[in-house]
């Protein structure tokens, strides 16, 4: 029975040594794995930031273009209103002259 106990102890020691060696191997791999995962996260964050920056830039340019178009339309409307007002005054004068018998 002592031999059985000794064999069990040796088997347990072999298992413990195997577990220890596997733990050491995994511990040595962890820094590389962590670095790779960190690089992947950094690259994803950089890519996301660039995409968001481009989207914001596109939106800003679209907003600027819209504002410029609105300003141009406002200026054009004001110019046409001024022309219409000056022509309206001449039209009223013409109608009054016609009514007064002047041609």
MISE-262494 format. One record per residue: residue number from 1; residue in one letter; x, y, z of N, C-alpha, C in turn. Coordinates in steps of 0.1 Angstrom, whole numbers, padded with zeros to 4 digits. Layout:
N
[kenu NUM, 'A', [X, Y, Z], [X, Y, Z], [X, Y, Z]]
...
***
This chain:
103
[kenu 1, 'X', [0008, -0012, 0000], [0000, 0000, 0000], [0009, 0013, 0000]]
[kenu 2, 'X', [0020, 0012, 0006], [0029, 0024, 0006], [0033, 0027, -0008]]
[kenu 3, 'X', [0036, 0017, -0016], [0040, 0019, -0030], [0029, 0026, -0038]]
[kenu 4, 'X', [0017, 0022, -0035], [0006, 0028, -0041], [0005, 0043, -0038]]
[kenu 5, 'X', [0007, 0046, -0025], [0006, 0060, -0021], [0018, 0068, -0027]]
[kenu 6, 'X', [0030, 0062, -0027], [0041, 0069, -0033], [0038, 0071, -0048]]
[kenu 7, 'X', [0033, 0062, -0055], [0029, 0063, -0069], [0019, 0074, -0071]]
[kenu 8, 'X', [0009, 0075, -0062], [-0001, 0085, -0063], [0005, 0099, -0061]]
[kenu 9, 'X', [0014, 0100, -0051], [0021, 0112, -0049], [0030, 0116, -0061]]
[kenu 10, 'X', [0037, 0107, -0067], [0045, 0110, -0079], [0036, 0114, -0090]]
[kenu 11, 'X', [0024, 0108, -0092], [0015, 0112, -0103], [0010, 0126, -0100]]
[kenu 12, 'X', [0007, 0129, -0088], [0002, 0142, -0084], [0013, 0152, -0087]]
[kenu 13, 'X', [0025, 0149, -0083], [0036, 0158, -0086], [0038, 0160, -0101]]
[kenu 14, 'X', [0037, 0150, -0109], [0038, 0151, -0124], [0027, 0160, -0129]]
[kenu 15, 'X', [0015, 0158, -0124], [0003, 0167, -0128], [0006, 0181, -0124]]
[kenu 16, 'X', [0011, 0183, -0112], [0013, 0197, -0107], [0024, 0203, -0116]]
[kenu 17, 'X', [0035, 0195, -0119], [0046, 0201, -0127], [0040, 0205, -0141]]
[kenu 18, 'X', [0032, 0196, -0147], [0026, 0199, -0160], [0017, 0212, -0159]]
[kenu 19, 'X', [0009, 0213, -0149], [0001, 0225, -0147], [0010, 0237, -0146]]
[kenu 20, 'X', [0020, 0236, -0138], [0029, 0247, -0136], [0036, 0251, -0149]]
[kenu 21, 'X', [0041, 0241, -0156], [0048, 0244, -0169], [0038, 0251, -0179]]
[kenu 22, 'X', [0026, 0246, -0179], [0016, 0252, -0188], [0013, 0267, -0183]]
[kenu 23, 'X', [0012, 0269, -0170], [0010, 0282, -0165], [0021, 0291, -0168]]
[kenu 24, 'X', [0034, 0287, -0167], [0045, 0295, -0171], [0045, 0298, -0186]]
[kenu 25, 'X', [0042, 0288, -0194], [0041, 0291, -0209], [0030, 0301, -0212]]
[kenu 26, 'X', [0019, 0300, -0206], [0008, 0309, -0208], [0012, 0323, -0203]]
[kenu 27, 'X', [0018, 0324, -0192], [0023, 0336, -0186], [0033, 0343, -0195]]
[kenu 28, 'X', [0041, 0336, -0202], [0051, 0341, -0212], [0044, 0346, -0224]]
[kenu 29, 'X', [0033, 0340, -0228], [0025, 0344, -0240], [0016, 0356, -0237]]
[kenu 30, 'X', [0012, 0358, -0225], [0003, 0369, -0222], [0008, 0383, -0226]]
[kenu 31, 'X', [0020, 0387, -0223], [0025, 0400, -0228], [0023, 0402, -0243]]
[kenu 32, 'X', [0027, 0392, -0251], [0026, 0394, -0265], [0011, 0395, -0269]]
[kenu 33, 'X', [0003, 0386, -0263], [-0011, 0386, -0267], [-0017, 0400, -0263]]
[kenu 34, 'X', [-0014, 0405, -0251], [-0019, 0418, -0246], [-0014, 0429, -0256]]
[kenu 35, 'X', [-0002, 0428, -0260], [0003, 0439, -0269], [-0004, 0438, -0282]]
[kenu 36, 'X', [-0006, 0426, -0288], [-0014, 0425, -0300], [-0028, 0431, -0299]]
[kenu 37, 'X', [-0034, 0427, -0288], [-0048, 0432, -0285], [-0048, 0447, -0284]]
[kenu 38, 'X', [-0038, 0452, -0277], [-0037, 0467, -0275], [-0035, 0474, -0288]]
[kenu 39, 'X', [-0027, 0468, -0297], [-0024, 0474, -0310], [-0037, 0474, -0318]]
[kenu 40, 'X', [-0044, 0463, -0318], [-0057, 0462, -0325], [-0067, 0472, -0320]]
[kenu 41, 'X', [-0068, 0474, -0307], [-0077, 0484, -0301], [-0073, 0498, -0306]]
[kenu 42, 'X', [-0060, 0501, -0305], [-0055, 0514, -0310], [-0058, 0516, -0324]]
[kenu 43, 'X', [-0056, 0506, -0333], [-0059, 0508, -0347], [-0074, 0510, -0349]]
[kenu 44, 'X', [-0082, 0503, -0342], [-0096, 0505, -0344], [-0100, 0519, -0339]]
[kenu 45, 'X', [-0095, 0523, -0328], [-0098, 0537, -0323], [-0094, 0547, -0333]]
[kenu 46, 'X', [-0082, 0545, -0339], [-0077, 0555, -0349], [-0086, 0555, -0361]]
[kenu 47, 'X', [-0090, 0543, -0365], [-0098, 0542, -0377], [-0112, 0549, -0374]]
[kenu 48, 'X', [-0118, 0546, -0363], [-0130, 0552, -0359], [-0129, 0567, -0358]]
[kenu 49, 'X', [-0118, 0572, -0352], [-0116, 0586, -0351], [-0115, 0593, -0365]]
[kenu 50, 'X', [-0108, 0586, -0374], [-0106, 0592, -0387], [-0120, 0592, -0394]]
[kenu 51, 'X', [-0127, 0582, -0393], [-0141, 0581, -0399], [-0150, 0592, -0394]]
[kenu 52, 'X', [-0150, 0594, -0381], [-0158, 0604, -0375], [-0153, 0618, -0379]]
[kenu 53, 'X', [-0140, 0620, -0379], [-0135, 0633, -0383], [-0139, 0636, -0398]]
[kenu 54, 'X', [-0138, 0626, -0407], [-0142, 0628, -0421], [-0157, 0631, -0422]]
[kenu 55, 'X', [-0165, 0624, -0414], [-0179, 0626, -0414], [-0183, 0640, -0409]]
[kenu 56, 'X', [-0176, 0645, -0399], [-0178, 0658, -0393], [-0174, 0669, -0403]]
[kenu 57, 'X', [-0162, 0666, -0410], [-0157, 0676, -0420], [-0167, 0676, -0432]]
[kenu 58, 'X', [-0172, 0665, -0436], [-0182, 0665, -0447], [-0195, 0673, -0443]]
[kenu 59, 'X', [-0199, 0670, -0431], [-0211, 0677, -0426], [-0209, 0692, -0425]]
[kenu 60, 'X', [-0197, 0696, -0421], [-0194, 0710, -0420], [-0193, 0717, -0433]]
[kenu 61, 'X', [-0187, 0710, -0443], [-0186, 0715, -0456], [-0200, 0716, -0463]]
[kenu 62, 'X', [-0209, 0706, -0460], [-0222, 0707, -0465], [-0230, 0719, -0459]]
[kenu 63, 'X', [-0228, 0721, -0446], [-0234, 0732, -0439], [-0229, 0745, -0445]]
[kenu 64, 'X', [-0216, 0746, -0447], [-0211, 0758, -0453], [-0216, 0761, -0467]]
[kenu 65, 'X', [-0217, 0750, -0475], [-0223, 0751, -0488], [-0237, 0756, -0488]]
[kenu 66, 'X', [-0245, 0750, -0479], [-0259, 0754, -0478], [-0260, 0769, -0474]]
[kenu 67, 'X', [-0252, 0773, -0464], [-0252, 0787, -0459], [-0248, 0796, -0471]]
[kenu 68, 'X', [-0238, 0792, -0479], [-0234, 0801, -0490], [-0245, 0802, -0500]]
[kenu 69, 'X', [-0252, 0791, -0503], [-0263, 0791, -0513], [-0275, 0799, -0508]]
[kenu 70, 'X', [-0278, 0798, -0495], [-0289, 0807, -0489], [-0285, 0821, -0490]]
[kenu 71, 'X', [-0272, 0825, -0487], [-0268, 0839, -0488], [-0269, 0844, -0502]]
[kenu 72, 'X', [-0265, 0836, -0511], [-0265, 0840, -0525], [-0280, 0842, -0530]]
[kenu 73, 'X', [-0289, 0833, -0525], [-0303, 0834, -0529], [-0309, 0846, -0523]]
[kenu 74, 'X', [-0305, 0849, -0510], [-0310, 0861, -0503], [-0305, 0874, -0511]]
[kenu 75, 'X', [-0293, 0874, -0514], [-0287, 0885, -0522], [-0295, 0887, -0535]]
[kenu 76, 'X', [-0297, 0876, -0542], [-0303, 0877, -0555], [-0318, 0882, -0553]]
[kenu 77, 'X', [-0325, 0877, -0543], [-0339, 0881, -0541], [-0339, 0896, -0537]]
[kenu 78, 'X', [-0329, 0900, -0530], [-0329, 0915, -0526], [-0326, 0923, -0539]]
[kenu 79, 'X', [-0317, 0919, -0547], [-0314, 0926, -0559], [-0327, 0927, -0568]]
[kenu 80, 'X', [-0334, 0915, -0570], [-0346, 0915, -0578], [-0357, 0924, -0572]]
[kenu 81, 'X', [-0358, 0924, -0559], [-0368, 0932, -0552], [-0365, 0947, -0555]]
[kenu 82, 'X', [-0352, 0951, -0554], [-0348, 0965, -0557], [-0352, 0968, -0572]]
[kenu 83, 'X', [-0349, 0959, -0581], [-0352, 0962, -0595], [-0367, 0963, -0597]]
[kenu 84, 'X', [-0374, 0954, -0590], [-0389, 0954, -0591], [-0395, 0967, -0585]]
[kenu 85, 'X', [-0389, 0971, -0574], [-0394, 0984, -0568], [-0391, 0996, -0577]]
[kenu 86, 'X', [-0379, 0996, -0583], [-0377, 1008, -0592], [-0386, 1007, -0605]]
[kenu 87, 'X', [-0389, 0995, -0610], [-0398, 0994, -0621], [-0412, 0997, -0617]]
[kenu 88, 'X', [-0416, 0993, -0605], [-0429, 0996, -0600], [-0432, 1011, -0599]]
[kenu 89, 'X', [-0422, 1018, -0594], [-0423, 1033, -0594], [-0425, 1039, -0608]]
[kenu 90, 'X', [-0417, 1034, -0618], [-0419, 1038, -0631], [-0432, 1034, -0637]]
[kenu 91, 'X', [-0437, 1022, -0634], [-0450, 1018, -0639], [-0461, 1027, -0633]]
[kenu 92, 'X', [-0461, 1030, -0620], [-0471, 1039, -0614], [-0470, 1052, -0621]]
[kenu 93, 'X', [-0458, 1057, -0623], [-0457, 1070, -0630], [-0463, 1070, -0644]]
[kenu 94, 'X', [-0461, 1059, -0651], [-0466, 1057, -0664], [-0481, 1057, -0664]]
[kenu 95, 'X', [-0487, 1049, -0655], [-0502, 1048, -0654], [-0508, 1062, -0650]]
[kenu 96, 'X', [-0502, 1069, -0641], [-0507, 1082, -0637], [-0506, 1092, -0648]]
[kenu 97, 'X', [-0495, 1091, -0656], [-0494, 1100, -0668], [-0505, 1097, -0678]]
[kenu 98, 'X', [-0507, 1084, -0680], [-0518, 1080, -0689], [-0531, 1085, -0685]]
[kenu 99, 'X', [-0534, 1083, -0672], [-0547, 1088, -0667], [-0548, 1103, -0667]]
[kenu 100, 'X', [-0537, 1110, -0666], [-0537, 1124, -0666], [-0538, 1129, -0681]]
[kenu 101, 'X', [-0536, 1120, -0691], [-0537, 1124, -0704], [-0524, 1126, -0711]]
[kenu 102, 'X', [-0513, 1124, -0703], [-0500, 1126, -0709], [-0495, 1113, -0715]]
[kenu 103, 'X', [-0489, 1114, -0726], [-0484, 1101, -0732], [-0469, 1101, -0734]]
***
